[in-house]
Amino acid sequence: MTTAEAFAPAKINLTLHVTGQRADGYHLLDSLVVFAGIGDTLTATPAADWSLSVTGPMAAGVPTGDDNLVLRAARMATDRPHAFTLDKHLPAAAGIGGGSADAAAAIRLCGGDGQGAVALGADIPVCLAGPGPVRMRGVGEVIDPLPNLPPLWVVLVNPRVTVSTPAVFKSLTEKTNPPMPPDIPRFPTAGPVIAWLKRQRNDLAAPAMQHAPVISDVLAALSPAPFAAMSGSGATCFGLCMTENAAARLASDITRAHPAWWVASAPILSR
């Protein structure tokens, strides 16, 4: 039997504008999403029964039963059972789409088209659309691939605090905020990317800090980067750097100052 492998990169919301709320309670978003060259790896082998085993530095606490997104997404993609092994490197419930990226990898490995995947998780369609930059709108189902960004490197930092996405959205007092500009420009170099991002927002940052005040400490640690913000609903934050060496130095400095935090540096991926 043939074993196949797929990379599930970290998802980063460079922006996250909450533009409304539907009658069913789902929030409407407008987000510029990129992916980093660090993530989980999923392998799949056709088998007599469905199964999932989890390895890697972030394996602890990851469920392996039928409620895991990998198995749920795989069953949506095919009726042929597979045995999966997930090498877990991304922290869970961290705002960087770890579970959704794993689910998207399962769909790819099983030959699915991802139709209906948004019902399993709002980030799964955008993870299927990577690894290049993507504009995500609606409740996650409106996906527009974008041109590649100029070379950029990212430092990801999670203080190992879990933040509840539903709780963060519930704490958001203003549900209808301006979207991003209608057209995201093509950026010739990294400098204009940074300047443009500084005019955008993550509307979930303030409510996330109410639940996890340490996020402000993470952003302070990332402040030497040209641009720093929170990804998704937190608690992971990111700093964008112009060079690989600058990202590596910043990651090293933060690790020394905060050895209990999860810290990683990686390039922003292109299509």
Phi and psi in degrees as GROMACS dihedral restraints (atoms count N, CA, C in turn):
[ dihedral_restraints ]
;  ai    aj    ak    al  type     phi  dphi    fc
    3     4     5     6     1   -90.2    20    10
    4     5     6     7     1   130.2    20    10
    6     7     8     9     1   -98.9    20    10
    7     8     9    10     1   131.0    20    10
    9    10    11    12     1  -116.5    20    10
   10    11    12    13     1   156.4    20    10
   12    13    14    15     1  -132.7    20    10
   13    14    15    16     1   143.9    20    10
   15    16    17    18     1  -140.3    20    10
   16    17    18    19     1   141.7    20    10
   18    19    20    21     1   -90.2    20    10
   19    20    21    22     1   136.8    20    10
   21    22    23    24     1  -117.9    20    10
   22    23    24    25     1    88.6    20    10
   24    25    26    27     1   -74.5    20    10
   25    26    27    28     1   156.7    20    10
   27    28    29    30     1   -63.6    20    10
   28    29    30    31     1   136.2    20    10
   30    31    32    33     1   -96.0    20    10
   31    32    33    34     1   134.4    20    10
   33    34    35    36     1  -124.7    20    10
   34    35    36    37     1   122.8    20    10
   36    37    38    39     1   -84.7    20    10
   37    38    39    40     1    99.0    20    10
   39    40    41    42     1   -64.7    20    10
   40    41    42    43     1   -32.7    20    10
   42    43    44    45     1  -134.8    20    10
   43    44    45    46     1   157.8    20    10
   45    46    47    48     1  -155.1    20    10
   46    47    48    49     1    94.8    20    10
   48    49    50    51     1   -98.2    20    10
   49    50    51    52     1   124.5    20    10
   51    52    53    54     1   -92.2    20    10
   52    53    54    55     1   113.4    20    10
   54    55    56    57     1  -105.2    20    10
   55    56    57    58     1    -4.3    20    10
   57    58    59    60     1   170.1    20    10
   58    59    60    61     1  -179.5    20    10
   60    61    62    63     1  -141.8    20    10
   61    62    63    64     1   128.6    20    10
   63    64    65    66     1   -75.3    20    10
   64    65    66    67     1   166.5    20    10
   66    67    68    69     1   -62.3    20    10
   67    68    69    70     1   -27.1    20    10
   69    70    71    72     1   -83.1    20    10
   70    71    72    73     1     3.1    20    10
   72    73    74    75     1    98.2    20    10
   73    74    75    76     1   -17.0    20    10
   75    76    77    78     1   -70.2    20    10
   76    77    78    79     1   139.5    20    10
   78    79    80    81     1   -89.3    20    10
   79    80    81    82     1   145.6    20    10
   81    82    83    84     1   -95.2    20    10
   82    83    84    85     1   135.7    20    10
   84    85    86    87     1  -125.2    20    10
   85    86    87    88     1   159.5    20    10
   87    88    89    90     1  -140.7    20    10
   88    89    90    91     1   111.5    20    10
   90    91    92    93     1  -141.2    20    10
   91    92    93    94     1   137.3    20    10
   93    94    95    96     1   -93.8    20    10
   94    95    96    97     1   116.5    20    10
   96    97    98    99     1  -114.7    20    10
   97    98    99   100     1   135.0    20    10
   99   100   101   102     1  -128.8    20    10
  100   101   102   103     1   172.4    20    10
  102   103   104   105     1  -128.4    20    10
  103   104   105   106     1   147.5    20    10
  105   106   107   108     1  -107.5    20    10
  106   107   108   109     1   156.7    20    10
  108   109   110   111     1   -81.0    20    10
  109   110   111   112     1    37.1    20    10
  111   112   113   114     1  -137.2    20    10
  112   113   114   115     1   142.4    20    10
  114   115   116   117     1   178.3    20    10
  115   116   117   118     1  -166.7    20    10
  117   118   119   120     1   -93.7    20    10
  118   119   120   121     1   163.2    20    10
  120   121   122   123     1  -126.0    20    10
  121   122   123   124     1   130.1    20    10
  123   124   125   126     1  -116.5    20    10
  124   125   126   127     1   129.9    20    10
  126   127   128   129     1  -115.2    20    10
  127   128   129   130     1   149.1    20    10
  129   130   131   132     1  -138.6    20    10
  130   131   132   133     1   137.2    20    10
  132   133   134   135     1  -132.1    20    10
  133   134   135   136     1   127.5    20    10
  135   136   137   138     1   -53.7    20    10
  136   137   138   139     1   137.6    20    10
  138   139   140   141     1  -146.8    20    10
  139   140   141   142     1   172.4    20    10
  141   142   143   144     1   -74.1    20    10
  142   143   144   145     1   -30.3    20    10
  144   145   146   147     1  -137.2    20    10
  145   146   147   148     1   157.5    20    10
  147   148   149   150     1   -71.5    20    10
  148   149   150   151     1   139.1    20    10
  150   151   152   153     1  -157.6    20    10
  151   152   153   154     1   158.4    20    10
  153   154   155   156     1  -144.5    20    10
  154   155   156   157     1   127.4    20    10
  156   157   158   159     1  -119.4    20    10
  157   158   159   160     1   149.2    20    10
  159   160   161   162     1  -125.3    20    10
  160   161   162   163     1   129.9    20    10
  162   163   164   165     1  -125.8    20    10
  163   164   165   166     1  -178.8    20    10
  165   166   167   168     1    98.2    20    10
  166   167   168   169     1   171.5    20    10
  168   169   170   171     1   -67.5    20    10
  169   170   171   172     1   -18.2    20    10
  171   172   173   174     1  -112.2    20    10
  172   173   174   175     1    24.4    20    10
  174   175   176   177     1   -73.2    20    10
  175   176   177   178     1   -28.4    20    10
  177   178   179   180     1   -58.9    20    10
  178   179   180   181     1   129.4    20    10
  180   181   182   183     1    84.9    20    10
  181   182   183   184     1    -6.3    20    10
  183   184   185   186     1   -76.2    20    10
  184   185   186   187     1   123.7    20    10
  186   187   188   189     1   -69.2    20    10
  187   188   189   190     1   145.1    20    10
  189   190   191   192     1  -115.4    20    10
  190   191   192   193     1     4.8    20    10
  192   193   194   195     1   -86.5    20    10
  193   194   195   196     1  -167.9    20    10
  195   196   197   198     1   -64.9    20    10
  196   197   198   199     1   -16.0    20    10
  198   199   200   201     1   -82.7    20    10
  199   200   201   202     1    -7.1    20    10
  201   202   203   204     1   -67.2    20    10
  202   203   204   205     1   137.9    20    10
  204   205   206   207     1   -60.9    20    10
  205   206   207   208     1   -30.8    20    10
  207   208   209   210     1   -59.3    20    10
  208   209   210   211     1   -50.1    20    10
  210   211   212   213     1   -70.0    20    10
  211   212   213   214     1   -37.6    20    10
  213   214   215   216     1   -64.9    20    10
  214   215   216   217     1   -42.8    20    10
  216   217   218   219     1   -68.8    20    10
  217   218   219   220     1   -39.9    20    10
  219   220   221   222     1   -62.9    20    10
  220   221   222   223     1   -41.1    20    10
  222   223   224   225     1   -65.6    20    10
  223   224   225   226     1   -28.6    20    10
  225   226   227   228     1   -71.3    20    10
  226   227   228   229     1   -31.0    20    10
  228   229   230   231     1   -84.0    20    10
  229   230   231   232     1   -30.6    20    10
  231   232   233   234     1  -155.6    20    10
  232   233   234   235     1   155.4    20    10
  234   235   236   237     1   -99.7    20    10
  235   236   237   238     1     7.8    20    10
  237   238   239   240     1   -93.9    20    10
  238   239   240   241     1   118.7    20    10
  240   241   242   243     1   -62.7    20    10
  241   242   243   244     1   148.5    20    10
  243   244   245   246     1  -134.5    20    10
  244   245   246   247     1   150.8    20    10
  246   247   248   249     1  -100.5    20    10
  247   248   249   250     1   120.8    20    10
  249   250   251   252     1  -108.5    20    10
  250   251   252   253     1   146.1    20    10
  252   253   254   255     1  -125.4    20    10
  253   254   255   256     1   123.5    20    10
  255   256   257   258     1  -108.0    20    10
  256   257   258   259     1   116.5    20    10
  258   259   260   261     1   -92.1    20    10
  259   260   261   262     1   102.6    20    10
  261   262   263   264     1   -94.3    20    10
  262   263   264   265     1   117.9    20    10
  264   265   266   267     1  -119.7    20    10
  265   266   267   268     1   -15.5    20    10
  267   268   269   270     1   -97.6    20    10
  268   269   270   271     1   138.9    20    10
  270   271   272   273     1   -66.3    20    10
  271   272   273   274     1   149.9    20    10
  273   274   275   276     1   -84.4    20    10
  274   275   276   277     1   155.8    20    10
  276   277   278   279     1    49.4    20    10
  277   278   279   280     1    48.0    20    10
  279   280   281   282     1  -119.4    20    10
  280   281   282   283     1     1.6    20    10
  282   283   284   285     1    82.5    20    10
  283   284   285   286     1    11.0    20    10
  285   286   287   288     1  -121.8    20    10
  286   287   288   289     1    22.1    20    10
  288   289   290   291     1    66.8    20    10
  289   290   291   292     1    27.7    20    10
  291   292   293   294     1   -55.8    20    10
  292   293   294   295     1   -53.3    20    10
  294   295   296   297     1   -65.2    20    10
  295   296   297   298     1   -38.9    20    10
  297   298   299   300     1   -67.8    20    10
  298   299   300   301     1   -39.4    20    10
  300   301   302   303     1   -64.1    20    10
  301   302   303   304     1   -39.3    20    10
  303   304   305   306     1   -64.1    20    10
  304   305   306   307     1   -41.8    20    10
  306   307   308   309     1   -63.6    20    10
  307   308   309   310     1   -41.4    20    10
  309   310   311   312     1   -62.8    20    10
  310   311   312   313     1   -39.0    20    10
  312   313   314   315     1   -63.3    20    10
  313   314   315   316     1   -38.6    20    10
  315   316   317   318     1   -63.8    20    10
  316   317   318   319     1   -41.2    20    10
  318   319   320   321     1   -62.4    20    10
  319   320   321   322     1   -43.2    20    10
  321   322   323   324     1   -62.1    20    10
  322   323   324   325     1   -46.1    20    10
  324   325   326   327     1   -64.7    20    10
  325   326   327   328     1   -28.8    20    10
  327   328   329   330     1   -93.2    20    10
  328   329   330   331     1     4.1    20    10
  330   331   332   333     1    76.3    20    10
  331   332   333   334     1    19.1    20    10
  333   334   335   336     1   -81.4    20    10
  334   335   336   337     1   164.6    20    10
  336   337   338   339     1  -102.1    20    10
  337   338   339   340     1    -1.8    20    10
  339   340   341   342     1    80.6    20    10
  340   341   342   343     1     4.2    20    10
  342   343   344   345     1   -62.3    20    10
  343   344   345   346     1   128.5    20    10
  345   346   347   348     1    81.8    20    10
  346   347   348   349     1     2.4    20    10
  348   349   350   351     1   -66.6    20    10
  349   350   351   352     1   -24.7    20    10
  351   352   353   354     1   -61.8    20    10
  352   353   354   355     1   -23.1    20    10
  354   355   356   357     1   -67.8    20    10
  355   356   357   358     1   -25.2    20    10
  357   358   359   360     1   -84.0    20    10
  358   359   360   361     1   -30.6    20    10
  360   361   362   363     1  -176.0    20    10
  361   362   363   364     1   134.5    20    10
  363   364   365   366     1   -63.6    20    10
  364   365   366   367     1   -24.4    20    10
  366   367   368   369     1   -89.5    20    10
  367   368   369   370     1    -8.1    20    10
  369   370   371   372     1   -64.8    20    10
  370   371   372   373     1   -45.4    20    10
  372   373   374   375     1   -58.3    20    10
  373   374   375   376     1   -40.2    20    10
  375   376   377   378     1   -70.2    20    10
  376   377   378   379     1   -33.5    20    10
  378   379   380   381     1   -68.4    20    10
  379   380   381   382     1   -32.3    20    10
  381   382   383   384     1   -68.1    20    10
  382   383   384   385     1   -28.5    20    10
  384   385   386   387     1   -82.8    20    10
  385   386   387   388     1   -13.9    20    10
  387   388   389   390     1   -68.3    20    10
  388   389   390   391     1  -176.2    20    10
  390   391   392   393     1   -92.9    20    10
  391   392   393   394     1     2.1    20    10
  393   394   395   396     1   -78.1    20    10
  394   395   396   397     1   172.9    20    10
  396   397   398   399     1   -62.4    20    10
  397   398   399   400     1   146.9    20    10
  399   400   401   402     1  -142.2    20    10
  400   401   402   403     1   141.3    20    10
  402   403   404   405     1   -98.0    20    10
  403   404   405   406     1   124.9    20    10
  405   406   407   408     1  -113.8    20    10
  406   407   408   409     1   128.1    20    10
  408   409   410   411     1  -133.9    20    10
  409   410   411   412     1  -177.1    20    10
  411   412   413   414     1    66.3    20    10
  412   413   414   415     1  -138.8    20    10
  414   415   416   417     1   -96.6    20    10
  415   416   417   418     1    16.9    20    10
  417   418   419   420     1   116.6    20    10
  418   419   420   421     1    -4.2    20    10
  420   421   422   423     1   -93.2    20    10
  421   422   423   424     1   -13.4    20    10
  423   424   425   426     1   -97.0    20    10
  424   425   426   427     1   110.3    20    10
  426   427   428   429     1  -122.0    20    10
  427   428   429   430     1   126.0    20    10
  429   430   431   432     1  -127.9    20    10
  430   431   432   433     1   106.1    20    10
  432   433   434   435     1   -59.9    20    10
  433   434   435   436     1   144.4    20    10
  435   436   437   438     1  -120.1    20    10
  436   437   438   439     1   161.9    20    10
  438   439   440   441     1   -60.6    20    10
  439   440   441   442     1   153.0    20    10
  441   442   443   444     1   -60.1    20    10
  442   443   444   445     1   145.6    20    10
  444   445   446   447     1   -80.3    20    10
  445   446   447   448     1   160.7    20    10
  447   448   449   450     1   -60.7    20    10
  448   449   450   451     1   162.6    20    10
  450   451   452   453     1   -56.1    20    10
  451   452   453   454     1   127.1    20    10
  453   454   455   456     1  -143.4    20    10
  454   455   456   457     1   151.9    20    10
  456   457   458   459     1  -121.2    20    10
  457   458   459   460     1   151.8    20    10
  459   460   461   462     1  -126.9    20    10
  460   461   462   463     1   143.5    20    10
  462   463   464   465     1  -111.0    20    10
  463   464   465   466     1   120.6    20    10
  465   466   467   468     1  -103.4    20    10
  466   467   468   469     1   134.7    20    10
  468   469   470   471     1  -136.0    20    10
  469   470   471   472     1   126.3    20    10
  471   472   473   474     1  -124.9    20    10
  472   473   474   475     1   127.4    20    10
  474   475   476   477     1   -79.4    20    10
  475   476   477   478     1    13.3    20    10
  477   478   479   480     1    61.5    20    10
  478   479   480   481     1    40.5    20    10
  480   481   482   483     1  -118.0    20    10
  481   482   483   484     1   129.0    20    10
  483   484   485   486     1   -87.7    20    10
  484   485   486   487     1   131.6    20    10
  486   487   488   489     1  -117.4    20    10
  487   488   489   490     1   129.9    20    10
  489   490   491   492     1   -78.0    20    10
  490   491   492   493     1   117.3    20    10
  492   493   494   495     1   -59.5    20    10
  493   494   495   496     1   -47.1    20    10
  495   496   497   498     1   -58.0    20    10
  496   497   498   499     1   -38.4    20    10
  498   499   500   501     1   -66.2    20    10
  499   500   501   502     1   -38.1    20    10
  501   502   503   504     1   -65.7    20    10
  502   503   504   505     1   -45.8    20    10
  504   505   506   507     1   -62.5    20    10
  505   506   507   508     1   -38.4    20    10
  507   508   509   510     1   -63.5    20    10
  508   509   510   511     1   -31.9    20    10
  510   511   512   513     1   -82.3    20    10
  511   512   513   514     1    -8.1    20    10
  513   514   515   516     1   -73.6    20    10
  514   515   516   517     1   114.0    20    10
  516   517   518   519     1   -78.4    20    10
  517   518   519   520     1   -37.1    20    10
  519   520   521   522     1  -105.0    20    10
  520   521   522   523     1   112.9    20    10
  522   523   524   525     1   -92.1    20    10
  523   524   525   526     1   -15.8    20    10
  525   526   527   528     1  -118.2    20    10
  526   527   528   529     1   102.5    20    10
  528   529   530   531     1  -124.2    20    10
  529   530   531   532     1   160.4    20    10
  531   532   533   534     1   -62.5    20    10
  532   533   534   535     1   142.3    20    10
  534   535   536   537     1   -76.2    20    10
  535   536   537   538     1   178.8    20    10
  537   538   539   540     1   -67.8    20    10
  538   539   540   541     1   167.2    20    10
  540   541   542   543     1   -56.1    20    10
  541   542   543   544     1   151.6    20    10
  543   544   545   546     1   -56.3    20    10
  544   545   546   547     1   -38.8    20    10
  546   547   548   549     1  -118.0    20    10
  547   548   549   550     1   123.0    20    10
  549   550   551   552     1   -83.8    20    10
  550   551   552   553     1   122.6    20    10
  552   553   554   555     1   -70.6    20    10
  553   554   555   556     1   161.9    20    10
  555   556   557   558     1   -79.1    20    10
  556   557   558   559     1   132.1    20    10
  558   559   560   561     1  -104.3    20    10
  559   560   561   562     1   119.7    20    10
  561   562   563   564     1   -71.6    20    10
  562   563   564   565     1   -33.9    20    10
  564   565   566   567     1  -140.4    20    10
  565   566   567   568     1   174.5    20    10
  567   568   569   570     1   -68.6    20    10
  568   569   570   571     1   -33.0    20    10
  570   571   572   573     1   -55.7    20    10
  571   572   573   574     1   -49.3    20    10
  573   574   575   576     1   -62.8    20    10
  574   575   576   577     1   -29.2    20    10
  576   577   578   579     1   -61.0    20    10
  577   578   579   580     1   -49.3    20    10
  579   580   581   582     1   -60.9    20    10
  580   581   582   583     1   -45.0    20    10
  582   583   584   585     1   -62.0    20    10
  583   584   585   586     1   -40.3    20    10
  585   586   587   588     1   -68.2    20    10
  586   587   588   589     1   -43.3    20    10
  588   589   590   591     1   -62.7    20    10
  589   590   591   592     1   -32.7    20    10
  591   592   593   594     1   -66.1    20    10
  592   593   594   595     1   -15.2    20    10
  594   595   596   597     1   -95.2    20    10
  595   596   597   598     1    -0.8    20    10
  597   598   599   600     1  -104.3    20    10
  598   599   600   601     1  -169.7    20    10
  600   601   602   603     1  -145.5    20    10
  601   602   603   604     1   163.7    20    10
  603   604   605   606     1  -121.1    20    10
  604   605   606   607     1   104.2    20    10
  606   607   608   609     1   -68.8    20    10
  607   608   609   610     1   -12.6    20    10
  609   610   611   612     1   -92.6    20    10
  610   611   612   613     1    -4.2    20    10
  612   613   614   615     1   -63.7    20    10
  613   614   615   616     1   -49.3    20    10
  615   616   617   618     1   -62.7    20    10
  616   617   618   619     1   -48.7    20    10
  618   619   620   621     1   -64.9    20    10
  619   620   621   622     1   -31.8    20    10
  621   622   623   624     1   -64.7    20    10
  622   623   624   625     1   -38.2    20    10
  624   625   626   627     1   -67.0    20    10
  625   626   627   628     1   -25.8    20    10
  627   628   629   630     1   -63.2    20    10
  628   629   630   631     1   -36.6    20    10
  630   631   632   633     1   -86.7    20    10
  631   632   633   634     1   -28.9    20    10
  633   634   635   636     1  -139.2    20    10
  634   635   636   637     1    82.4    20    10
  636   637   638   639     1   -57.4    20    10
  637   638   639   640     1   -22.0    20    10
  639   640   641   642     1   -61.8    20    10
  640   641   642   643     1   -18.6    20    10
  642   643   644   645     1   -57.9    20    10
  643   644   645   646     1   -36.6    20    10
  645   646   647   648     1   -64.7    20    10
  646   647   648   649     1   -33.5    20    10
  648   649   650   651     1   -67.6    20    10
  649   650   651   652     1   -38.1    20    10
  651   652   653   654     1   -64.3    20    10
  652   653   654   655     1   -44.2    20    10
  654   655   656   657     1   -63.8    20    10
  655   656   657   658     1   -36.6    20    10
  657   658   659   660     1   -64.6    20    10
  658   659   660   661     1   -39.9    20    10
  660   661   662   663     1   -65.1    20    10
  661   662   663   664     1   -30.3    20    10
  663   664   665   666     1   -88.1    20    10
  664   665   666   667     1    -1.0    20    10
  666   667   668   669     1   -61.7    20    10
  667   668   669   670     1   -23.6    20    10
  669   670   671   672     1   -64.8    20    10
  670   671   672   673     1   -18.4    20    10
  672   673   674   675     1   -70.3    20    10
  673   674   675   676     1   151.2    20    10
  675   676   677   678     1   -58.7    20    10
  676   677   678   679     1   -29.3    20    10
  678   679   680   681     1  -148.0    20    10
  679   680   681   682     1   134.0    20    10
  681   682   683   684     1  -138.6    20    10
  682   683   684   685     1   143.6    20    10
  684   685   686   687     1  -162.3    20    10
  685   686   687   688     1   174.8    20    10
  687   688   689   690     1   -92.9    20    10
  688   689   690   691     1   147.0    20    10
  690   691   692   693     1  -100.5    20    10
  691   692   693   694     1   137.2    20    10
  693   694   695   696     1    57.1    20    10
  694   695   696   697     1  -135.2    20    10
  696   697   698   699     1   -97.5    20    10
  697   698   699   700     1    12.6    20    10
  699   700   701   702     1    84.9    20    10
  700   701   702   703     1   177.3    20    10
  702   703   704   705     1   -94.9    20    10
  703   704   705   706     1     4.1    20    10
  705   706   707   708     1   -69.0    20    10
  706   707   708   709     1   134.0    20    10
  708   709   710   711     1  -118.4    20    10
  709   710   711   712     1   164.9    20    10
  711   712   713   714     1  -138.8    20    10
  712   713   714   715     1   152.3    20    10
  714   715   716   717     1  -125.1    20    10
  715   716   717   718     1   131.9    20    10
  717   718   719   720     1   -93.1    20    10
  718   719   720   721     1   135.1    20    10
  720   721   722   723     1  -125.6    20    10
  721   722   723   724     1   154.4    20    10
  723   724   725   726     1   -81.7    20    10
  724   725   726   727     1   -24.1    20    10
  726   727   728   729     1  -134.3    20    10
  727   728   729   730     1   159.1    20    10
  729   730   731   732     1   -64.0    20    10
  730   731   732   733     1   -40.8    20    10
  732   733   734   735     1   -64.1    20    10
  733   734   735   736     1   -40.3    20    10
  735   736   737   738     1   -63.8    20    10
  736   737   738   739     1   -40.7    20    10
  738   739   740   741     1   -65.7    20    10
  739   740   741   742     1   -42.7    20    10
  741   742   743   744     1   -63.5    20    10
  742   743   744   745     1   -41.2    20    10
  744   745   746   747     1   -64.1    20    10
  745   746   747   748     1   -44.6    20    10
  747   748   749   750     1   -63.8    20    10
  748   749   750   751     1   -43.0    20    10
  750   751   752   753     1   -61.1    20    10
  751   752   753   754     1   -41.9    20    10
  753   754   755   756     1   -64.9    20    10
  754   755   756   757     1   -42.1    20    10
  756   757   758   759     1   -63.1    20    10
  757   758   759   760     1   -43.1    20    10
  759   760   761   762     1   -68.1    20    10
  760   761   762   763     1   -38.6    20    10
  762   763   764   765     1   -62.4    20    10
  763   764   765   766     1   -41.1    20    10
  765   766   767   768     1   -65.1    20    10
  766   767   768   769     1   -39.9    20    10
  768   769   770   771     1   -77.1    20    10
  769   770   771   772     1   -28.7    20    10
  771   772   773   774     1  -136.6    20    10
  772   773   774   775     1    72.8    20    10
  774   775   776   777     1   -64.1    20    10
  775   776   777   778     1   -17.6    20    10
  777   778   779   780     1   -84.5    20    10
  778   779   780   781     1   -12.2    20    10
  780   781   782   783     1   -81.7    20    10
  781   782   783   784     1   155.0    20    10
  783   784   785   786     1   -87.5    20    10
  784   785   786   787     1   124.1    20    10
  786   787   788   789     1  -133.9    20    10
  787   788   789   790     1   136.2    20    10
  789   790   791   792     1  -149.5    20    10
  790   791   792   793     1   147.6    20    10
  792   793   794   795     1  -122.7    20    10
  793   794   795   796     1   147.4    20    10
  795   796   797   798     1  -165.6    20    10
  796   797   798   799     1   159.6    20    10
  798   799   800   801     1   -76.1    20    10
  799   800   801   802     1   153.7    20    10
  801   802   803   804     1   -75.9    20    10
  802   803   804   805     1   131.4    20    10
  804   805   806   807     1   -81.7    20    10
  805   806   807   808     1   152.9    20    10
  807   808   809   810     1  -111.3    20    10
  808   809   810   811     1   166.4    20    10
